[in-house]
Amino acid sequence: MKLEMEGFKKLTSVEKALQILRGVLEKQEKKDTEVLPLTESLGRVCGEDIYAPFDIPSFDRSAVDGYAVIAEDTFSASPSNPIELKIVGSLMPGDGPGSLKIDKGEAVEVATGAPLPINANAVIMAEDAKIVESGLIEVYKQVHPFQNVSRKGEDFKIGELVVRRGTRIKPWHIGALASLNISHVKVFSKPRIGILSTGSELVELGSELKPGKIVNSSKIMLKALINSCGGEPVDLGIVEDDVESILERIEDGLRSCDALITTGGTSIGRRDLVPEAVNLIGRVLVHGLAIRPGKPTGFGLVKDKLVFMLSGFPVAALIGFNLFVKPT
């Protein structure tokens, strides 16, 4: 039954309202998914846990330019007591791991990103060694095992969780997945969120502003907000202040939308009819919050789909959206 002008009989705290909303969301079915090229997945919500199919790096590689060595060969090296090593080859990024081997007293020249030769377990930085004659270097600084080495699996180990289901995909996720040669990802389909504006005083953006009319700026803002959150806004137009018209438009909108937002008509005046309409075809769960602006905000369920009842005032509508509609 519609509330009269005396005021809200009970206000709900934001914390309690969020608790009720989470309870509803936990019971709702999970959304459909689709598979997209990785390059088109920015901003979408990952639809499954993604695990590393192999180690990154997939081999031990040099983290600096210098000389791959057996660390134990350098333990006595110092500027006053350099040790001499024989250069037996060179490796560059792209060369195959295991293509060269060193033994005690030997070194291989390596560039940053090059694989380590077999038996090597450290890299002397180029500035800590000097070529003294053809095929020989002097080393002036000791290195400990795996110093200046990017170890196999250092970034990702095979089977490690890379992107968790429900994560909004950011550029760094795309970079990580690309390094793992993952070209396509499963994402949740964009939720279709209907926007139904109530109020006989509203006109569309760009229309003639006759006396007493105002531009429906809240709808324009909400469209942008939904897009920024990865949803698909569906414009359900403007409906006059009439209970039957409002409930019919809500029912029609929910046939093609996953959830619906109404703006305006949520307070307690004679023309604030949205809560009454929702109760006639569903159930209002929360109406009236202990916040300002945004006191008339609420939400309910119609045929197991959420209907968010936001204020017609843009600032209050923004607060209601950020509190209850925007994914966290």
N, C-alpha and C positions, 0 to 999 in steps of 0.2 A: 504494500500500500504506500502511496506517495507521501513523503514527509511534507508537513506544512511549514509555514514561514517562521515558526518559533525557534528553529535552529536544529542542529544535529543532536540527536538524543545521546549519541555515544561516539567518541573519537577514538580511532585505533592508532597506536604508535607505529612508526615506520618499521621498527624491528618486528613487531607482531605481524604486520601486513606482509613483510618479506618472508616470514616463516610460513604463513598461509600460502603464499605464492610458490615457494619452493616445494611445499607438499603437493600442490597441484602438478607442478612440472615433473616431479618424480614419478607420477602415475601416468603421465602422457606417453604415448608411443613415440619411439625414436623416428626421426625424419628419414625420408628417402635419401639415398646417396647417388652420386654420379662420379664418373672418372673423367678427369681433366688433364690436359698436358701440363706438366710442371710449370711451364712458362705462363700459363693462364690462371694459376692457382692463388696468386697474391690476394690476400684479404679474405679468402674463403676459409671455412672451418673444416679441419681435417676430420675425415670420417672413419678413420681406423688408426690404431697404433702402427707406426712405421719403424721397423728395426733395420739396423745396418746389415746388408747382405755380405759384407766382407770388411776387413780391417782397413782403416784409413789412418796413416799411410799403410799401404799393403806390404811395405818392406822398410827396413831401417835405412834412413837416408841422411845425408849431411845437412846440417842446419846452417853451415857457413861455407865460405870458400876456404880451401886449405888442403890438408893432407890427411887421408884416412890411415890410421896406424893401429897397432896393438898397444893399448894404453900402458901395459906393463913395461914396454920398451922405453917409455919416457920418464919413469919414476925418478930417475936421478938427474934429469935435465934441468939446467939453470943457465942464466946468462954467462956465468963464469965457468960453467961446466956443460957446454952443449953436447948433445949426443948426435951421432951421425946415422942417417937412415938412407937406404937405397930406394930410389924411385923406380917402380916396376911398371908404371902405366898411368893412365888417367881415365876418369869417368865423368860423364856429363849427364844432366837430366835427360831422361828418355832412354839411356842405356839400360840394358837388361840387368836386373839383380843376379848376382852369381856369375857375371861374365869375367870377373877378375878375382884373383886370390893372392893374399900376401902371407908371408911367413915371418918369423922373428927377424927383426932388423930391417924390414921393408916398409914402404909406404906407397900410397897411390894418390896422385893429385886429384882432388874432387872439387866440383862446383856446388853451390847451394842447390839442394834438391836431388843431387846425384845419389844413386844407391851406393851403399858401402860394399867394398869387396869382401869376399869370404875371409873369415878370421879377424877382420878389422872390428874394433869395438869402441873407437873414439876418433875424433877429428882434431888435428892441430890447426888452429887458425893461421891463415897465411902470414899474418904479421908476427907470429911467434916462431917462424922458421925462415931459413934463408938457403937458397941454392948456392952451394959453394963450388961445385964443379958439375959437369955434365953427369946427370944421373944420381947426384947426391945432395942431400939437404942436411943442414944443421938445425936441431930443434933446441930452443932456448927456454922452454917452459913445459912442465909436465902436465898431463891431462889424466883425469880419472876415467874409469870405464863409462862409456856412453856419454861423455861430455861432448857437447856440440853435435849431438845426434838426435834426430827426430825418430823416436822408436816406432816400430810397427804397432799399429793400433792405438797410437797416442791420442788421436782425435776421436776415433770411434772404433770400438772393438766389434767384431762380428757378433750379431745378436743383441747389441746394445740398443735400447730405445732411443730413437732420434727425435721423432715428433709424436707427441701423445694425442690420442683421439680427443677431439673437442678443442684443440689448439687453433687459434686464428693464425693462418700462415703469414709470416713476415718475410722480408727479403732475406734475412739470415737463414731462415728455414730452407728457402729455395736454394741458397748457396750450398748448404749442407747436403741436401738431397741430390743436388746436381753432382757433388763430389762423389756420391755413392752410385752414380749412373742410374738414378731413379728418374725416369722420364715422364711418368704419369702418376697422379695421386688420386685417391678416393676422397671426395669431399661431400659434406652434407649439401643437399639442394638448398638454394636460397629460400628462406621462409618468406611467404607472401603475406604481407601485412596490410590489411585494408585500412583506409582512413575515411571515416564518415564524419562530416562536419554538420553540426546541428545549429540552427539559428536562422530565423527569417531575416535577420539584419545583414547576413553575409553575402558578399558578391565575390566572384572570381577575380584573380589578379588580372589587371588590364581592362576590367569592365568600367563602365561609367559609374562614378560615385555620386549617387543621388543623395539628397538629405536623409540622414538616419541610417545610411548603409556604411559598412566597413569592409575592408579587404580581408579575405580569409588568409591572413598571413600565417596562422598556426599550421595550416595544412602544408604550405610551402616549406616551412621549417621542418615539419615532421618527415616529409619526403626526403629532405636532405639528411636528416638524422638516421632514418632507416637505411638509406643507401650507404652512409658512412659506417654503419654497423654490419654491412654485408647482407642486408635483407633486400627484398623487392617490394617497394611501396605500390599499393593499388589504390588509385583514386576512386572513391565511391561517391564523390560529389557532395552536394549540400542538401540537407533534408530540413523541411520546415518543422516548427515546434508542434508536433502532433504525435501522440503515442503510437497510433496504428501505423503511421508512415515510418516512424523511427524503427519499430520492431520489424516491419517488412524489409526495410533496407538492411538491417543487421542480418536477418536471416538470408537474404539474397547475397550479401557480401561474404558471409561465412561459407557459402557453397564453393567459392573459388579461392578462399584465403585460409591460411593456417591460423591466423589470429586477427583481431580487429581493434582499432583505436577509434574511439569517438572523442570529439572535442565539443565542449559546451554542453549546456543542459544538465549539468551534474550537481548543481547546488540544491537549494530547497525552495526556490521560488515556484510560482504556479506554472511557469513555462520550462522548468527544469525537469524534463520528462524521461531522460535516458535511463536512470536507475529503475524507474517503473517499467519501462519497456523491456529491459533486461530481465527483470523478475517475472514478467509475463511469459517469456519464452525460455528462461533459464533460471539462474540463481545468482544474485549479488552476494559476493563473498566479503568484500570490504567496501565501505562507502563512508568517507569522512575520516581524514587523517589529522593527527595532532601536529600539523606543520602549517607554516604560513610563509609565502603564498603556497597554494595547492591544497587547502583544506578539503574542497569538494572531490578530490581525486578518489578513484576507487577502481575495482575490477570485479568481474564475475565470470561465470561459465555459461555458455550457450552451446548445447550439443557437444560437450567436452572440448570446446574451443574457448580460449581466453578472449574476453572483451575488456579492454582497458578504457576506463572512463576518465578522460583528462579534462582539465579546465579549458574554457575557451580563451582565457588570457594567455598570450604566448609565453611569458616567463613562467607561469605556473604549469603550463603544458610541458615546457622544457624540463622543469624539475620532476614532474611526474614521469616523463619518459626516461630520464636518467636513473630514477630510482627503481622503476619496475619493468620497463620495456627493454632498455639497453642490456645486452648480454654482459655478464660479468666474467 
